[in-house]
Amino acid sequence: MKKTVFLIPVSSRIHTTRVQSRIAKARSLLKKKGFEVYGPVKPVCSPSEAPSFNQEEYDAVVVFVASGGTSRTIAEIAFKKGWTLWAYHENNSLPSALSAREKLEALGGWKGEIVYSQLREAPKEVQAEAEASHAFKALKGSTFLLLAGEDKLRELKPRLERLSEVFSLKALPASFTALMEAYGEVEDREVKRALKERLGKARLIGVSAESLRKPLKLYFAVKSLLGKFKASALTIDCFPFTVKEGFTPCLMLSLLNGEGIPAVCEADLDTLPVFLALSKALKKPTWMANLSGFNPTGKTVTLAHCTAPFSLGGKRRLPVKLKSHFETGREVSLDVLLPRGPVTLSHFSLENFRLTVACGVLVKSQLSLPGMCRSQAEVKVEGSLERLLASTGNHQVLCYGNHVEMLTRFGRKIGAKTVVA
């Protein structure tokens, strides 16, 4: 589903002909960014001409200040609404936007923001607002498969209630017994084909091709349960599963994330909302990793975990080494080569209701450092490493690109204290 923007162009009557091309340009810039644009094509010149619509049906509502002489109209139609006023460099657009804000502030009705551009591209603030709203709405009513034992489910009950309260996220619990029943129904020919097609080019280090069969069979079993439960995501209490069954779910989680199915290990319900939000907003895989070390001199952090998707940086499958699991020595975990480039790190705590966000650059991966999980990456933090470390927790959600603005707005929508490094 595409992200949506409701655009309301506003102008004075003497400017309507002059600004029509500017209105068309604004709509075009939004469409180029992949948004579906709704709202009147011709300018609104008085409050009585303003369209009637349900703003909850759209990811962002934008008042395009097409000309001067519009502050009174804007002040009336945008009263106590969190809409964005988009001003540009011509036709006294910015002066009218500023006057409208001043009027609304005096009336106690200012809840929006002013953004400014020269109509070369859509304002990044509008893009981020629509993405954050789209992600938040996509979470509401989403269901996720929770694979865990009875004791763990009791332990997680307060967090599950909090997830439901804040995000309307619904957990669909399934026992390891149910999982292994589905596992037993997977046909060997499916596993054999996947072994060749999905893992044929993987480099095996200390593990055999035969040892990959059980993790692959688990992947098909979980896909079957996702369909049966009609769940759009999952998390698994992986350590008890590994100890009981003798192999890890790391490969299953990696493959599902690579297919666009958000899959989180360690039954981490704190990480799940942001992981889901980013997956839904960006339509590409993300990676949850431990913050395993840092270097204050180089302003870098070391991330490590065993579940990185093969296609984390985009559609291209990345070189992968398959190794034994770090903590248990069981098969199998992944050491994925991650592409260099800009990334965003985020961490969310349900208990503290705090979201920490940092922008950085992934400078290298496949570090082969001993004593930590297999997929490893070094990220140079562009903001304050000290502020990040003072506020964040362990599990970091890594996604490619700079999405700090979107995550900041997402944090605002859920009422979380948001710290940007």
Secondary structure, DSSP 8 states (H G I E B T S, - for coil): ---EEEEEEE--GGGHHHHHHHHHHHHHHHHHTT-EEES-SS-B-SGGGS----GGGSSEEEEEE-SSS-HHHHHHHTTTB--EEEEESSTTHHHHHHHHHHHHHHHT-B--EEEEE-SSS--HHHHHHHHHHHHHHHHTT-EEEEE--HHHHHHHHHHHHHHHHHH--EEEEE-HHHHHHHHHTS-HHHHHHHHHHTTTT-EESS--SGGGHHHHHHHHHHHHHHHHHT-SEEEE-HHHHHHHHSS-SHHHHHHHHHTT--EESTT-TTTHHHHHHHHHHH-S--EEEEEEEEETTTTEEEEEES---TTTTSSS---EEEEE-TTT--EEEEEE----EEEEEEEEETTTTEEEEEEEEEEEE----TTS-SEEEEEEESS-HHHHHHH--S-EEEEES--HHHHHHHHHHHT-EEEE-
